[in-house]
Amino acid sequence: MFPYHDENETQRTPYVTYAIIALNVLVWLVVEGAGSPLALARAVCDLGLIPGELTGLVPPGTAFPLGEGLACLTDPGRQVSHIFTSMFLHGSWLHLLGNMWFLKIFGDNVEDSMGRVRFVIFYLACGVAAALLQVIANADSPIPMVGASGAISGVMGGYLVLYPRVRVFCRRGRCSSTGPGSSSSRASSGWWARSKAVWPSGPTSADLSLASCS
């Protein structure tokens, strides 16, 4: 099922949620060139989080192939800032739109409950925590990780805790299903978890098979 609406009206305009969505879209269009091969690969290589680079387990200059005759080289230093920059990068239009859709559906209510400042802190903390867990699990990986999935997973977890019985309307099965249905936020969170199992937060070489980076 794919959620498209919830029965949970907000009391305030979710400016922070809109700003995060706008920033992600802006980065995709300007920094990643709306998915153009060279710009996308350069952004992922230069601003994505490479676990082995952060842990120091991958030597500088290690090459990760991005496609035929293309590679990303690790830089000297741990590049700690990439923990944050990677959260605003995506590997494709589908990756971006899927993440931003879930953020729009669930982020506005979490922001409404927490307040704007706490929501920003919560969002970033979830993204950092998810990134560090991924680094721990793949400490010597030279593959760049990008995506807002970790932060948005935290937002959905917050929504589940705050509104466990709110009805979320979904289109069941594939998105082309004709009849809308409804489910609890718990079921929608389960759908999100399953979707992440087949769409990881970090791009693979297949995602960037036409890209170029040096």
N, C-alpha and C positions, 0 to 999 in steps of 0.2 A: 504494500500500500504506500501511497505517496501523499503526505499531508499538504493541504492547501488552505486550511482555515481552522481557527480554534474559537471556542466560546469563552473568551477571556478578554474583555475590553480593558484597555489601559486608561489610566486617569490622566496621564501626561503624554505629550508628544515625545516619542523615543529618539531624541536628537542624537544621542551617542550611537545607538544602533544604526541610524541612517548615516552617520558620519563614518562609522567603520565600514559599512557597505560601500559608501562613496570612495573611501580611501583604497579599498581593495580593487574596485573597478578602475580607479584612476591609475593605480600601479600597473594593472594589467594592460591598460591602453597606452600609457606613456612609457613606463619602464620596460615592460615586456612586449611592447609593440603589437598588442592585441593578438599575440601568438605567432608573429612573424618569426621564422626560424632563427635568424641570427640574434635578434633582440631577446627572444625567449631564452635561448641557450646561454647568452651572456649574463642575463639577469639571474638565472638559476645557478650558474657557475660562480658568479661574483657575490651574490647575496643569499644564496641558499645555505642551509646549515649542513655541513659535512661532519658526521660524527667523529671520524678519525682525525679530522683537523682540530676539532674542539678538544679531544682527549690527548692529542699529541701522538697517537699510535700510528698515524699515517705520515710518512716522511714528506716534506715539501717537494712539490714537483711530481707527485704521484698522479698518474693519468687515469681518468675514468671515461671510457668511451661513451659518446652520446649518439653515435651513428657511424655510418661508413666514413672512415677517414677523419672523424671528429672526436675531440676529447676535451675534458675539463681537467685542469691541473690544480692541485691543492697548493695553497699559499703558505708561507712561513707564518707562524703565530697561531693562536687559538681562535681568532675571529669570533669573540664572544658576542659581538653585536649581531651576528647572523642568527642568533636565537630569536631575536625580535624581527629582523628584516624578513626572515623566511616565512613568518606568519602572514605576510601580506602578499606573497607570491603564489601563483597557481600554475599548473602544468598544461591547462587547456581551457577552452570556453566551458566545457561541461563541468570540469572541476570547479571553476569559479562560480558558475550559475547555481550548481547544486549546493555549495557551501553558503552562498549568500541567500538563497531561498530559505534554508533552514534557520539561518540567523534572523531573517525578517520574521518568520513565523513565531519563533520562540524567544528571540532576544528582547523584543519590545516589552514583554511582560516581566522578564527578569530584571531589566533596567528599571521598570516602573516600581517593582518591589524593593530593589536595592538602593535606588537613587543613582544619579549619573556618575558621581565620582567613584563610588564603591563598585559600580558595574564595570567601569574602565579597568580598575585594579583587578577585579575578578576575572575579566576577560583575558587580560594579559597574563595573569598568574596561571590560568588554565593552559594557555598556549605554551608558556615556559615549562610548566610541569610536564605536559605531553611531550614536548621536544626533548627534555632531559631524560624522560623514560625511554624514548626511542634511542637516544644516544647510548644509554646504559645497555639496552638490548643489542645494539649494533656498534659497539665502541670502536671497532677498527674498520668501519665501513668508509669507503671513499665516495659513496653515492650521495649527491646533494638531496636534502629533504626540503620540500616547500609545501605550503598550504595552511589554511586556517582551520583545518579539521579538528585539531586538538583543542583549540580555544572554543570552537562551537560545540564540541562534545561536552565540554565543561558547562557551557550555557544550557545545553539540553539536560544535563544532570541537575543543574540548579532549578530548571523549570519543573523537572520531575519531583524534586523535593518540595518545592513551593506549591505546586498545583497538581498533585497526583491523580485527582479525579476529574479534572477539566476535560470536556469532550473535544477531541481534535478530529476534524473532518478530513477524510482521506478518499482518494480514488484507489480502489482495491486492484490488486494484481498489477498489470502494466499500466502506464500512465494513460493509455488509450481506452481504458475501461470506461463504459458509458455511465454507470450509476455511481453517484457519490455515496460514501458510507461514513461512519464515524467510529472512533476508537478513543481509548484513554491516552493520556500523554505517555504512559508506560509502554503501550504498544507502539507508538510512534518512535519512541527512543529505541525500541528493539529493531524497528525497520532501519533506523539510522545506523545502528551497530552492524547490521547485516550488510548495508550498502558500503560501509567502510571496509568490510572484509574483502570486498571485490574492488574497491577503489581506494588504495592507500593514500595517505596524506602526502607522501613524497613521490615525485615523478620517477619512473623507471626509464631505462634507455629506450624502451619502445615509445614512451610518451614523447620523447624528444628526438626521434629517429632522424628527423630532417634538420636538426638544429646544428649550430656551429658555435664553438666557444674555444677560446684560448687564453 
